[in-house]
Amino acid sequence: MSMRKLKITELNRISTEEFKEAKKLPLVVVLDDIRSLHNIGSVFRTSDAFRIEHIYLCGITAVPPHAEIHKTALGAEFSVEWTYVHNAVEAVDNLKSNGYIVYSIEQAEGSIMLDDLQLDKQQKYAVVLGNEVKGVGQEVINHSHGCIEIPQYGTKHSLNVSVTAGIVIWDLFKKLTAF
């Protein structure tokens, strides 16, 4: 079997303007105290790939425009809508008051394993990703509807935040997709 790599002109990419007008996945990503500019850029790029509705950048999380974010976002920081909110609890409470079910991505008592998570396609969701070392803060967890955990079977039980975002966004995309 022979496969030919597609040329960039064959990828049917949409423009930033078309992206802004396109139907979005009913999912918001909250980045709380993310210190790595590369992780932030990577989450923007993944959010663009799966048409995430919005990103909240909270606490010490840097905001565009920034050359180091751009290195990994590759322009996704211009297509995906984002807002800076000083405190992630404020972002979570705002999302909840606007009808979102908010899950923190964290290993916690009573967390739901990602592969067991069931979603309602009529509902809007938000996920909170926390600091690379400390994870999601307890106060943010307390304001969330619950926690989602990615099952892990190795010795570390820890994934890079951009990898976590990719796994969670892809899984929720499959569970929520309507396009």
C-alpha positions in Angstrom: 0.0 0.0 0.0 1.4 3.4 -1.0 0.5 6.6 0.8 1.3 10.1 -0.3 1.7 12.8 2.2 -0.8 15.6 1.6 0.4 19.0 0.4 -0.5 22.0 2.6 -2.8 23.2 -0.1 -4.7 19.9 0.1 -5.5 20.2 3.8 -8.7 22.3 3.4 -7.6 24.7 6.1 -10.0 27.5 7.0 -8.9 31.1 7.5 -8.9 32.8 10.9 -12.0 34.8 9.8 -13.8 31.5 8.8 -12.7 30.0 12.1 -14.2 32.9 14.1 -17.5 32.4 12.2 -17.5 28.5 12.3 -19.6 26.5 14.8 -17.5 25.8 17.9 -17.4 22.8 20.3 -19.3 23.8 23.4 -16.1 23.6 25.5 -14.1 26.2 27.3 -10.5 25.7 28.5 -9.3 27.4 31.7 -5.5 27.6 32.2 -4.7 28.4 35.8 -1.2 29.4 36.7 0.5 27.8 33.7 4.1 28.9 33.8 5.4 27.5 30.5 4.8 29.7 27.5 5.2 26.6 25.3 2.5 24.8 27.2 0.2 27.8 26.7 0.9 28.0 23.0 0.4 24.2 22.6 -3.1 24.5 24.3 -4.0 27.3 21.9 -3.0 25.1 18.9 -4.9 22.1 20.2 -7.9 24.4 20.9 -7.8 25.7 17.4 -7.6 22.1 16.0 -10.8 21.1 17.7 -12.6 24.5 17.5 -12.8 25.2 21.2 -15.1 28.0 22.1 -12.9 30.0 24.4 -9.8 29.9 26.6 -9.5 31.7 30.0 -5.9 32.5 31.0 -5.7 32.9 34.7 -3.2 33.9 37.4 0.4 33.8 36.3 -0.5 32.4 32.8 1.0 34.7 30.2 -1.2 36.2 27.5 -0.7 36.9 23.8 0.9 38.5 22.0 4.2 36.8 23.1 6.9 35.4 20.8 7.3 32.3 23.0 3.6 31.5 22.9 3.5 32.1 19.2 6.4 29.5 18.7 4.0 26.7 19.6 0.6 28.3 18.9 1.7 29.1 15.3 -1.1 31.7 15.0 -3.8 29.9 16.9 -3.7 32.7 19.5 -5.3 34.8 16.8 -8.1 32.4 15.9 -9.2 31.1 19.4 -11.0 33.6 21.5 -9.4 34.2 24.9 -9.8 36.3 28.0 -7.5 37.0 30.9 -9.0 36.6 34.4 -6.9 37.2 37.4 -8.4 34.5 39.6 -9.5 31.1 38.2 -12.2 30.8 40.9 -13.8 33.9 39.3 -13.5 32.3 35.9 -15.1 29.1 37.1 -17.9 30.9 38.9 -18.6 33.0 35.8 -18.7 29.9 33.6 -21.1 28.1 36.1 -23.4 31.1 36.1 -23.5 31.0 32.3 -24.7 27.3 32.4 -21.4 25.5 32.0 -20.5 22.2 33.8 -17.0 22.8 35.0 -14.5 20.0 35.6 -11.0 20.3 37.0 -8.5 17.9 35.5 -7.0 16.5 38.6 -6.3 13.4 40.6 -8.8 13.7 43.5 -11.0 11.7 45.7 -14.1 10.8 43.7 -12.7 11.9 40.4 -14.3 10.5 37.2 -12.0 8.5 35.0 -11.9 10.2 31.6 -12.9 6.9 29.8 -15.9 6.6 32.1 -17.1 10.2 31.6 -20.4 10.6 30.0 -21.5 13.9 28.6 -24.8 15.5 27.4 -24.5 16.9 23.9 -27.0 19.6 24.8 -24.8 20.9 27.6 -21.8 23.3 27.7 -18.6 22.3 29.4 -15.4 23.8 30.7 -12.2 22.1 31.9 -9.6 23.6 34.2 -5.9 22.7 33.8 -3.6 23.7 36.6 0.0 24.6 37.3 2.7 22.2 36.0 3.9 21.4 39.5 1.0 22.1 41.9 -1.9 21.1 39.6 -5.4 22.6 40.1 -5.7 24.4 43.4 -8.1 23.1 46.0 -10.2 26.2 46.0 -10.8 25.9 42.2 -11.6 22.2 42.7 -14.1 23.2 45.4 -15.9 25.6 42.9 -15.9 22.9 40.1 -18.7 20.4 39.6 -16.2 17.6 39.8 -12.8 16.3 38.7 -11.8 14.3 35.7 -8.7 12.1 35.9 -6.8 10.5 33.0 -6.1 6.8 33.9 -2.4 6.2 34.1 -0.5 2.9 34.6 3.2 3.9 34.9 5.3 5.0 37.8 4.8 8.8 37.4 1.1 9.3 37.4 1.8 12.8 35.9 1.5 14.1 32.4 2.7 17.4 30.9 -0.2 19.9 31.0 -0.1 20.3 27.2 -0.3 16.5 26.7 -3.1 16.4 29.3 -5.0 19.2 27.4 -4.6 17.2 24.1 -5.9 14.0 25.6 -8.9 15.7 27.4 -9.8 18.0 24.5 -9.7 15.1 22.0 -11.8 12.9 24.2 -14.4 15.6 24.9 -14.4 16.5 21.2 -15.4 12.9 20.3 -18.1 12.9 23.0 -19.6 16.2 22.1 -18.9 16.7 18.4 -21.9 17.7 16.3 -20.0 18.5 13.1 
